[in-house]
Amino acid sequence: MHNKFNKLTLATAVAAITMASQAHAGGYQINEQSVSGQGYSHAGRSSNINDATIVFGNPAGMSFLDRAQVTAGG
């Protein structure tokens, strides 16, 4: 009985530590799809009509573009 309790306690502790680290790491998630979106202080994907990255959040935003554009990032 004593050995079974130790295994259960160890399994519970490992599960709690694993879940806590995943929850903590979620606080660093950035939901922007481009560098220009980060430059707008995360105001939203549809607030920047200056480049082609508007298409991700608002496809109708293409009508505001003056010329053909391509945006790439990594």
Phi and psi restraints in degrees (range 20) as a CNS / XPLOR table:
assign (resid 1 and name C) (resid 2 and name N)
       (resid 2 and name CA) (resid 2 and name C) 1.0 -64.9 20.0 2
assign (resid 2 and name N) (resid 2 and name CA)
       (resid 2 and name C) (resid 3 and name N) 1.0 -41.0 20.0 2
assign (resid 2 and name C) (resid 3 and name N)
       (resid 3 and name CA) (resid 3 and name C) 1.0 -66.3 20.0 2
assign (resid 3 and name N) (resid 3 and name CA)
       (resid 3 and name C) (resid 4 and name N) 1.0 -38.3 20.0 2
assign (resid 3 and name C) (resid 4 and name N)
       (resid 4 and name CA) (resid 4 and name C) 1.0 -65.4 20.0 2
assign (resid 4 and name N) (resid 4 and name CA)
       (resid 4 and name C) (resid 5 and name N) 1.0 -39.2 20.0 2
assign (resid 4 and name C) (resid 5 and name N)
       (resid 5 and name CA) (resid 5 and name C) 1.0 -63.9 20.0 2
assign (resid 5 and name N) (resid 5 and name CA)
       (resid 5 and name C) (resid 6 and name N) 1.0 -40.8 20.0 2
assign (resid 5 and name C) (resid 6 and name N)
       (resid 6 and name CA) (resid 6 and name C) 1.0 -64.4 20.0 2
assign (resid 6 and name N) (resid 6 and name CA)
       (resid 6 and name C) (resid 7 and name N) 1.0 -40.3 20.0 2
assign (resid 6 and name C) (resid 7 and name N)
       (resid 7 and name CA) (resid 7 and name C) 1.0 -66.0 20.0 2
assign (resid 7 and name N) (resid 7 and name CA)
       (resid 7 and name C) (resid 8 and name N) 1.0 -41.1 20.0 2
assign (resid 7 and name C) (resid 8 and name N)
       (resid 8 and name CA) (resid 8 and name C) 1.0 -65.7 20.0 2
assign (resid 8 and name N) (resid 8 and name CA)
       (resid 8 and name C) (resid 9 and name N) 1.0 -42.2 20.0 2
assign (resid 8 and name C) (resid 9 and name N)
       (resid 9 and name CA) (resid 9 and name C) 1.0 -63.8 20.0 2
assign (resid 9 and name N) (resid 9 and name CA)
       (resid 9 and name C) (resid 10 and name N) 1.0 -43.4 20.0 2
assign (resid 9 and name C) (resid 10 and name N)
       (resid 10 and name CA) (resid 10 and name C) 1.0 -64.0 20.0 2
assign (resid 10 and name N) (resid 10 and name CA)
       (resid 10 and name C) (resid 11 and name N) 1.0 -44.2 20.0 2
assign (resid 10 and name C) (resid 11 and name N)
       (resid 11 and name CA) (resid 11 and name C) 1.0 -63.3 20.0 2
assign (resid 11 and name N) (resid 11 and name CA)
       (resid 11 and name C) (resid 12 and name N) 1.0 -40.8 20.0 2
assign (resid 11 and name C) (resid 12 and name N)
       (resid 12 and name CA) (resid 12 and name C) 1.0 -66.1 20.0 2
assign (resid 12 and name N) (resid 12 and name CA)
       (resid 12 and name C) (resid 13 and name N) 1.0 -41.9 20.0 2
assign (resid 12 and name C) (resid 13 and name N)
       (resid 13 and name CA) (resid 13 and name C) 1.0 -64.9 20.0 2
assign (resid 13 and name N) (resid 13 and name CA)
       (resid 13 and name C) (resid 14 and name N) 1.0 -42.7 20.0 2
assign (resid 13 and name C) (resid 14 and name N)
       (resid 14 and name CA) (resid 14 and name C) 1.0 -64.0 20.0 2
assign (resid 14 and name N) (resid 14 and name CA)
       (resid 14 and name C) (resid 15 and name N) 1.0 -42.7 20.0 2
assign (resid 14 and name C) (resid 15 and name N)
       (resid 15 and name CA) (resid 15 and name C) 1.0 -63.8 20.0 2
assign (resid 15 and name N) (resid 15 and name CA)
       (resid 15 and name C) (resid 16 and name N) 1.0 -41.5 20.0 2
assign (resid 15 and name C) (resid 16 and name N)
       (resid 16 and name CA) (resid 16 and name C) 1.0 -66.0 20.0 2
assign (resid 16 and name N) (resid 16 and name CA)
       (resid 16 and name C) (resid 17 and name N) 1.0 -41.1 20.0 2
assign (resid 16 and name C) (resid 17 and name N)
       (resid 17 and name CA) (resid 17 and name C) 1.0 -66.2 20.0 2
assign (resid 17 and name N) (resid 17 and name CA)
       (resid 17 and name C) (resid 18 and name N) 1.0 -41.5 20.0 2
assign (resid 17 and name C) (resid 18 and name N)
       (resid 18 and name CA) (resid 18 and name C) 1.0 -64.1 20.0 2
assign (resid 18 and name N) (resid 18 and name CA)
       (resid 18 and name C) (resid 19 and name N) 1.0 -45.5 20.0 2
assign (resid 18 and name C) (resid 19 and name N)
       (resid 19 and name CA) (resid 19 and name C) 1.0 -67.1 20.0 2
assign (resid 19 and name N) (resid 19 and name CA)
       (resid 19 and name C) (resid 20 and name N) 1.0 -37.0 20.0 2
assign (resid 19 and name C) (resid 20 and name N)
       (resid 20 and name CA) (resid 20 and name C) 1.0 -66.7 20.0 2
assign (resid 20 and name N) (resid 20 and name CA)
       (resid 20 and name C) (resid 21 and name N) 1.0 -38.0 20.0 2
assign (resid 20 and name C) (resid 21 and name N)
       (resid 21 and name CA) (resid 21 and name C) 1.0 -69.4 20.0 2
assign (resid 21 and name N) (resid 21 and name CA)
       (resid 21 and name C) (resid 22 and name N) 1.0 -34.5 20.0 2
assign (resid 21 and name C) (resid 22 and name N)
       (resid 22 and name CA) (resid 22 and name C) 1.0 -68.5 20.0 2
assign (resid 22 and name N) (resid 22 and name CA)
       (resid 22 and name C) (resid 23 and name N) 1.0 -39.5 20.0 2
assign (resid 22 and name C) (resid 23 and name N)
       (resid 23 and name CA) (resid 23 and name C) 1.0 -67.4 20.0 2
assign (resid 23 and name N) (resid 23 and name CA)
       (resid 23 and name C) (resid 24 and name N) 1.0 -38.0 20.0 2
assign (resid 23 and name C) (resid 24 and name N)
       (resid 24 and name CA) (resid 24 and name C) 1.0 -67.5 20.0 2
assign (resid 24 and name N) (resid 24 and name CA)
       (resid 24 and name C) (resid 25 and name N) 1.0 -39.4 20.0 2
assign (resid 24 and name C) (resid 25 and name N)
       (resid 25 and name CA) (resid 25 and name C) 1.0 -68.4 20.0 2
assign (resid 25 and name N) (resid 25 and name CA)
       (resid 25 and name C) (resid 26 and name N) 1.0 -24.9 20.0 2
assign (resid 25 and name C) (resid 26 and name N)
       (resid 26 and name CA) (resid 26 and name C) 1.0 -65.6 20.0 2
assign (resid 26 and name N) (resid 26 and name CA)
       (resid 26 and name C) (resid 27 and name N) 1.0 -18.4 20.0 2
assign (resid 26 and name C) (resid 27 and name N)
       (resid 27 and name CA) (resid 27 and name C) 1.0 -70.1 20.0 2
assign (resid 27 and name N) (resid 27 and name CA)
       (resid 27 and name C) (resid 28 and name N) 1.0 -15.0 20.0 2
assign (resid 27 and name C) (resid 28 and name N)
       (resid 28 and name CA) (resid 28 and name C) 1.0 -99.4 20.0 2
assign (resid 28 and name N) (resid 28 and name CA)
       (resid 28 and name C) (resid 29 and name N) 1.0 8.2 20.0 2
assign (resid 28 and name C) (resid 29 and name N)
       (resid 29 and name CA) (resid 29 and name C) 1.0 -70.8 20.0 2
assign (resid 29 and name N) (resid 29 and name CA)
       (resid 29 and name C) (resid 30 and name N) 1.0 133.0 20.0 2
assign (resid 29 and name C) (resid 30 and name N)
       (resid 30 and name CA) (resid 30 and name C) 1.0 -112.2 20.0 2
assign (resid 30 and name N) (resid 30 and name CA)
       (resid 30 and name C) (resid 31 and name N) 1.0 124.2 20.0 2
assign (resid 30 and name C) (resid 31 and name N)
       (resid 31 and name CA) (resid 31 and name C) 1.0 -97.1 20.0 2
assign (resid 31 and name N) (resid 31 and name CA)
       (resid 31 and name C) (resid 32 and name N) 1.0 22.7 20.0 2
assign (resid 31 and name C) (resid 32 and name N)
       (resid 32 and name CA) (resid 32 and name C) 1.0 -95.6 20.0 2
assign (resid 32 and name N) (resid 32 and name CA)
       (resid 32 and name C) (resid 33 and name N) 1.0 149.3 20.0 2
assign (resid 32 and name C) (resid 33 and name N)
       (resid 33 and name CA) (resid 33 and name C) 1.0 -102.5 20.0 2
assign (resid 33 and name N) (resid 33 and name CA)
       (resid 33 and name C) (resid 34 and name N) 1.0 1.3 20.0 2
assign (resid 33 and name C) (resid 34 and name N)
       (resid 34 and name CA) (resid 34 and name C) 1.0 -155.3 20.0 2
assign (resid 34 and name N) (resid 34 and name CA)
       (resid 34 and name C) (resid 35 and name N) 1.0 163.5 20.0 2
assign (resid 34 and name C) (resid 35 and name N)
       (resid 35 and name CA) (resid 35 and name C) 1.0 -68.4 20.0 2
assign (resid 35 and name N) (resid 35 and name CA)
       (resid 35 and name C) (resid 36 and name N) 1.0 -35.9 20.0 2
assign (resid 35 and name C) (resid 36 and name N)
       (resid 36 and name CA) (resid 36 and name C) 1.0 -64.9 20.0 2
assign (resid 36 and name N) (resid 36 and name CA)
       (resid 36 and name C) (resid 37 and name N) 1.0 -32.4 20.0 2
assign (resid 36 and name C) (resid 37 and name N)
       (resid 37 and name CA) (resid 37 and name C) 1.0 -65.6 20.0 2
assign (resid 37 and name N) (resid 37 and name CA)
       (resid 37 and name C) (resid 38 and name N) 1.0 -37.1 20.0 2
assign (resid 37 and name C) (resid 38 and name N)
       (resid 38 and name CA) (resid 38 and name C) 1.0 -69.1 20.0 2
assign (resid 38 and name N) (resid 38 and name CA)
       (resid 38 and name C) (resid 39 and name N) 1.0 -33.5 20.0 2
assign (resid 38 and name C) (resid 39 and name N)
       (resid 39 and name CA) (resid 39 and name C) 1.0 -67.2 20.0 2
assign (resid 39 and name N) (resid 39 and name CA)
       (resid 39 and name C) (resid 40 and name N) 1.0 -23.5 20.0 2
assign (resid 39 and name C) (resid 40 and name N)
       (resid 40 and name CA) (resid 40 and name C) 1.0 -88.9 20.0 2
assign (resid 40 and name N) (resid 40 and name CA)
       (resid 40 and name C) (resid 41 and name N) 1.0 19.4 20.0 2
assign (resid 40 and name C) (resid 41 and name N)
       (resid 41 and name CA) (resid 41 and name C) 1.0 56.2 20.0 2
assign (resid 41 and name N) (resid 41 and name CA)
       (resid 41 and name C) (resid 42 and name N) 1.0 39.5 20.0 2
assign (resid 41 and name C) (resid 42 and name N)
       (resid 42 and name CA) (resid 42 and name C) 1.0 57.2 20.0 2
assign (resid 42 and name N) (resid 42 and name CA)
       (resid 42 and name C) (resid 43 and name N) 1.0 36.9 20.0 2
assign (resid 42 and name C) (resid 43 and name N)
       (resid 43 and name CA) (resid 43 and name C) 1.0 -73.2 20.0 2
assign (resid 43 and name N) (resid 43 and name CA)
       (resid 43 and name C) (resid 44 and name N) 1.0 -12.2 20.0 2
assign (resid 43 and name C) (resid 44 and name N)
       (resid 44 and name CA) (resid 44 and name C) 1.0 130.6 20.0 2
assign (resid 44 and name N) (resid 44 and name CA)
       (resid 44 and name C) (resid 45 and name N) 1.0 154.6 20.0 2
assign (resid 44 and name C) (resid 45 and name N)
       (resid 45 and name CA) (resid 45 and name C) 1.0 -71.3 20.0 2
assign (resid 45 and name N) (resid 45 and name CA)
       (resid 45 and name C) (resid 46 and name N) 1.0 -23.7 20.0 2
assign (resid 45 and name C) (resid 46 and name N)
       (resid 46 and name CA) (resid 46 and name C) 1.0 -95.6 20.0 2
assign (resid 46 and name N) (resid 46 and name CA)
       (resid 46 and name C) (resid 47 and name N) 1.0 6.0 20.0 2
assign (resid 46 and name C) (resid 47 and name N)
       (resid 47 and name CA) (resid 47 and name C) 1.0 -89.5 20.0 2
assign (resid 47 and name N) (resid 47 and name CA)
       (resid 47 and name C) (resid 48 and name N) 1.0 -11.8 20.0 2
assign (resid 47 and name C) (resid 48 and name N)
       (resid 48 and name CA) (resid 48 and name C) 1.0 -106.3 20.0 2
assign (resid 48 and name N) (resid 48 and name CA)
       (resid 48 and name C) (resid 49 and name N) 1.0 108.3 20.0 2
assign (resid 48 and name C) (resid 49 and name N)
       (resid 49 and name CA) (resid 49 and name C) 1.0 -104.2 20.0 2
assign (resid 49 and name N) (resid 49 and name CA)
       (resid 49 and name C) (resid 50 and name N) 1.0 19.1 20.0 2
assign (resid 49 and name C) (resid 50 and name N)
       (resid 50 and name CA) (resid 50 and name C) 1.0 -90.6 20.0 2
assign (resid 50 and name N) (resid 50 and name CA)
       (resid 50 and name C) (resid 51 and name N) 1.0 -18.6 20.0 2
assign (resid 50 and name C) (resid 51 and name N)
       (resid 51 and name CA) (resid 51 and name C) 1.0 -145.2 20.0 2
assign (resid 51 and name N) (resid 51 and name CA)
       (resid 51 and name C) (resid 52 and name N) 1.0 178.8 20.0 2
assign (resid 51 and name C) (resid 52 and name N)
       (resid 52 and name CA) (resid 52 and name C) 1.0 -72.4 20.0 2
assign (resid 52 and name N) (resid 52 and name CA)
       (resid 52 and name C) (resid 53 and name N) 1.0 -6.9 20.0 2
assign (resid 52 and name C) (resid 53 and name N)
       (resid 53 and name CA) (resid 53 and name C) 1.0 -70.0 20.0 2
assign (resid 53 and name N) (resid 53 and name CA)
       (resid 53 and name C) (resid 54 and name N) 1.0 -12.2 20.0 2
assign (resid 53 and name C) (resid 54 and name N)
       (resid 54 and name CA) (resid 54 and name C) 1.0 -63.1 20.0 2
assign (resid 54 and name N) (resid 54 and name CA)
       (resid 54 and name C) (resid 55 and name N) 1.0 -24.5 20.0 2
assign (resid 54 and name C) (resid 55 and name N)
       (resid 55 and name CA) (resid 55 and name C) 1.0 -62.2 20.0 2
assign (resid 55 and name N) (resid 55 and name CA)
       (resid 55 and name C) (resid 56 and name N) 1.0 -29.8 20.0 2
assign (resid 55 and name C) (resid 56 and name N)
       (resid 56 and name CA) (resid 56 and name C) 1.0 -63.2 20.0 2
assign (resid 56 and name N) (resid 56 and name CA)
       (resid 56 and name C) (resid 57 and name N) 1.0 -46.2 20.0 2
assign (resid 56 and name C) (resid 57 and name N)
       (resid 57 and name CA) (resid 57 and name C) 1.0 -95.4 20.0 2
assign (resid 57 and name N) (resid 57 and name CA)
       (resid 57 and name C) (resid 58 and name N) 1.0 -22.9 20.0 2
assign (resid 57 and name C) (resid 58 and name N)
       (resid 58 and name CA) (resid 58 and name C) 1.0 -148.6 20.0 2
assign (resid 58 and name N) (resid 58 and name CA)
       (resid 58 and name C) (resid 59 and name N) 1.0 89.7 20.0 2
assign (resid 58 and name C) (resid 59 and name N)
       (resid 59 and name CA) (resid 59 and name C) 1.0 -58.5 20.0 2
assign (resid 59 and name N) (resid 59 and name CA)
       (resid 59 and name C) (resid 60 and name N) 1.0 -28.8 20.0 2
assign (resid 59 and name C) (resid 60 and name N)
       (resid 60 and name CA) (resid 60 and name C) 1.0 -68.2 20.0 2
assign (resid 60 and name N) (resid 60 and name CA)
       (resid 60 and name C) (resid 61 and name N) 1.0 -14.8 20.0 2
assign (resid 60 and name C) (resid 61 and name N)
       (resid 61 and name CA) (resid 61 and name C) 1.0 -65.8 20.0 2
assign (resid 61 and name N) (resid 61 and name CA)
       (resid 61 and name C) (resid 62 and name N) 1.0 -15.3 20.0 2
assign (resid 61 and name C) (resid 62 and name N)
       (resid 62 and name CA) (resid 62 and name C) 1.0 -59.8 20.0 2
assign (resid 62 and name N) (resid 62 and name CA)
       (resid 62 and name C) (resid 63 and name N) 1.0 -26.1 20.0 2
assign (resid 62 and name C) (resid 63 and name N)
       (resid 63 and name CA) (resid 63 and name C) 1.0 -68.6 20.0 2
assign (resid 63 and name N) (resid 63 and name CA)
       (resid 63 and name C) (resid 64 and name N) 1.0 -16.8 20.0 2
assign (resid 63 and name C) (resid 64 and name N)
       (resid 64 and name CA) (resid 64 and name C) 1.0 -87.2 20.0 2
assign (resid 64 and name N) (resid 64 and name CA)
       (resid 64 and name C) (resid 65 and name N) 1.0 -11.6 20.0 2
assign (resid 64 and name C) (resid 65 and name N)
       (resid 65 and name CA) (resid 65 and name C) 1.0 -75.5 20.0 2
assign (resid 65 and name N) (resid 65 and name CA)
       (resid 65 and name C) (resid 66 and name N) 1.0 135.7 20.0 2
assign (resid 65 and name C) (resid 66 and name N)
       (resid 66 and name CA) (resid 66 and name C) 1.0 -79.0 20.0 2
assign (resid 66 and name N) (resid 66 and name CA)
       (resid 66 and name C) (resid 67 and name N) 1.0 -28.0 20.0 2
assign (resid 66 and name C) (resid 67 and name N)
       (resid 67 and name CA) (resid 67 and name C) 1.0 -147.2 20.0 2
assign (resid 67 and name N) (resid 67 and name CA)
       (resid 67 and name C) (resid 68 and name N) 1.0 171.0 20.0 2
assign (resid 67 and name C) (resid 68 and name N)
       (resid 68 and name CA) (resid 68 and name C) 1.0 -67.7 20.0 2
assign (resid 68 and name N) (resid 68 and name CA)
       (resid 68 and name C) (resid 69 and name N) 1.0 138.2 20.0 2
assign (resid 68 and name C) (resid 69 and name N)
       (resid 69 and name CA) (resid 69 and name C) 1.0 -139.4 20.0 2
assign (resid 69 and name N) (resid 69 and name CA)
       (resid 69 and name C) (resid 70 and name N) 1.0 153.2 20.0 2
assign (resid 69 and name C) (resid 70 and name N)
       (resid 70 and name CA) (resid 70 and name C) 1.0 -132.3 20.0 2
assign (resid 70 and name N) (resid 70 and name CA)
       (resid 70 and name C) (resid 71 and name N) 1.0 132.9 20.0 2
assign (resid 70 and name C) (resid 71 and name N)
       (resid 71 and name CA) (resid 71 and name C) 1.0 -121.2 20.0 2
assign (resid 71 and name N) (resid 71 and name CA)
       (resid 71 and name C) (resid 72 and name N) 1.0 130.7 20.0 2
assign (resid 71 and name C) (resid 72 and name N)
       (resid 72 and name CA) (resid 72 and name C) 1.0 -132.6 20.0 2
assign (resid 72 and name N) (resid 72 and name CA)
       (resid 72 and name C) (resid 73 and name N) 1.0 145.5 20.0 2
assign (resid 72 and name C) (resid 73 and name N)
       (resid 73 and name CA) (resid 73 and name C) 1.0 -151.9 20.0 2
assign (resid 73 and name N) (resid 73 and name CA)
       (resid 73 and name C) (resid 74 and name N) 1.0 169.6 20.0 2
